[in-house]
């Protein structure tokens, strides 16, 4: 415990001594502890922990890049954090059940998936420092159990996976009308939209496949089912507009998919229930939350080996740092 406090004090002193740390901190959401672990990327130790609302699952950077927004599902709130200093800036309350969250590329829309309330909430973004940063526009029924969100590059269509009804939902953002609803495989979780907006990849947590849907026409069409591993769950783009990673939670693996061929081209270890991932700017360091072990795992993608792990909190879910590759 003493060593941990010494490390924390040293890290905070370094932050105070300059405009920002030499390398930005890594943020990890501990869903069952209702807090955030701040990991120093060099020593790979936890240097700070602070509380959020209940069940923080996902996080997203604000349009002005000044705030990292943590969605606290059972806390009905959003925690705004400085992504460079790890200081809490503000807490926005009265946001019902924000499980997953996303900004539209044009930064006009802020969307939350209300997992336990079976709906999607659409907000207008007013800015990080506005008295009311979010203005509610509409609540759209999305039964059952909306899980993950994605929005096309033109900010016209919102896609939502419905975990407990095994469906994919498309919503027109301009009219807030449902465009279509499509039956997919078992327990759809994260969804990845290819950079050309043509295909959606759906991770099937209740199976061992990623389904590929062509969404370029009026109605979606199944293009392919890619076998990746049991519990296909969360995506992280490789940053080259060609490859994407998917964590296979039950298989304890991470698959690399080439979206030009829609095939698995590489595989990495993912110990103890791999979930969300972050790829650093060096292009080879992959971080993944190992949910069942309460750890963050660092993987070298060139050697395909686990480099090190750090103990964080209970059921770590979202992970993020400014020092990351593009999400395309």
Secondary structure, DSSP 8 states (H G I E B T S, - for coil): -HHHHHHHHHHHHHHHHSSS-SS--EEEEETTTTEEEEEETTTTEEEEEEE-SS-EEEEEE-TTSS-EEEEETTTTEEEEE-TTT--EEEEEE--TT--EEEE-TTS-EEEEEEGGGTEEEEEEE--TTSTT-EEEEEEEE--S-EEEEEE-TTS-EEEEEETTTTEEEEEETTTTEEEEEEE-STTEEEEEE-TTSSEEEEEETTSSEEEEEE-SSSS-EEEEEEE--SSEEEEEE-SSSSEEEEEETTTTEEEEEETTTTEEEEEEE-TTTEEEEEEBTTSSEEEEEETTTTEEEEEETTTTEEEEEEE-STTEEEEE-SSB----
